[in-house]
Amino acid sequence: MQNVAQISCMVGFIVVLSGCTNLTTAPPAVPARTIIGQDQAAIPKEKDQATIRTLYKQVQERDRAILQRDQQIDMLSSQLDALKRIDQEERRRAVRPPAILAP
């Protein structure tokens, strides 16, 4: 029994080696059924496509909202800068001594 196990092991080893030494042959052709199965797996189903469209619309809406928010921030920042300049001018005017009026 031990001899049979050794022989089958040697045969398996020889088969593996013969496969490794024969590198010039073309790889075995993949059955068409497998390729079709892979292609079908790559094509999203209609439900998946609807989900993708919905997510795409949500991303577009989010991007629009971000753009509007950024524009509002820019506008408010410029208004704040203008108010700061006005405040600084008012403070400078208040610090200056009044002009002496001649009688």
C-alpha positions in Angstrom: 0.0 0.0 0.0 2.9 2.3 0.8 4.4 1.7 -2.7 1.1 2.7 -4.3 1.0 6.0 -2.4 4.6 6.6 -3.4 4.0 5.8 -7.0 0.9 8.0 -7.2 2.9 10.8 -5.5 5.7 10.4 -8.1 3.2 10.4 -11.0 1.6 13.6 -9.6 5.0 15.2 -9.3 5.9 14.2 -12.9 2.6 15.6 -14.2 3.3 18.9 -12.4 6.8 19.1 -13.7 5.7 18.3 -17.3 3.2 21.1 -17.1 5.9 23.5 -15.9 8.5 22.5 -18.6 6.0 23.0 -21.4 5.9 26.7 -21.3 5.8 27.3 -25.1 2.3 25.9 -25.6 -0.7 28.2 -25.6 -2.8 28.3 -22.4 -6.0 26.3 -22.6 -8.9 28.1 -24.1 -11.4 29.3 -21.6 -14.9 28.0 -22.2 -17.3 30.5 -23.6 -19.8 29.8 -20.9 -17.3 31.2 -18.3 -16.7 34.4 -20.3 -20.4 35.0 -20.7 -20.9 34.5 -17.0 -18.2 37.0 -16.2 -19.6 39.6 -18.6 -23.0 39.2 -17.1 -21.6 39.8 -13.7 -19.9 42.9 -14.9 -23.1 44.4 -16.3 -25.1 46.1 -13.6 -28.7 45.1 -13.4 -31.4 47.7 -14.0 -32.0 48.1 -10.2 -28.3 48.8 -9.8 -28.3 51.3 -12.7 -31.3 53.1 -11.1 -29.4 53.2 -7.8 -26.3 54.6 -9.6 -28.4 57.3 -11.3 -30.0 58.2 -8.0 -26.6 58.4 -6.3 -25.2 60.5 -9.2 -28.1 63.0 -8.8 -27.5 63.2 -5.1 -23.9 63.9 -5.7 -24.8 66.7 -8.2 -27.2 68.2 -5.8 -24.6 68.1 -3.0 -22.1 69.7 -5.3 -24.6 72.5 -6.2 -25.3 73.1 -2.5 -21.6 73.3 -1.7 -21.1 75.7 -4.5 -24.0 77.9 -3.3 -22.7 77.8 0.3 -19.2 78.8 -0.9 -20.6 81.7 -2.9 -22.6 82.8 0.2 -19.5 82.5 2.4 -17.6 84.7 -0.1 -20.3 87.3 -0.2 -20.6 87.4 3.6 -16.9 87.6 4.0 -16.7 90.6 1.6 -19.6 92.2 3.5 -17.8 91.6 6.8 -14.6 93.1 5.4 -16.5 96.2 4.3 -18.1 96.6 7.7 -14.7 96.2 9.4 -13.3 99.0 7.2 -16.3 101.2 8.0 -15.8 100.5 11.7 -12.1 101.4 11.5 -12.8 104.7 9.7 -15.4 105.6 12.3 -13.0 104.9 15.1 -10.3 107.0 13.5 -12.7 109.9 13.1 -13.7 109.6 16.8 -10.1 109.6 18.0 -9.1 112.8 16.1 -9.4 115.9 18.2 -12.0 118.4 17.0 -10.7 121.3 14.9 -10.3 124.5 16.9 -12.7 127.1 15.7 -11.5 130.7 15.7 -13.9 133.2 17.3 
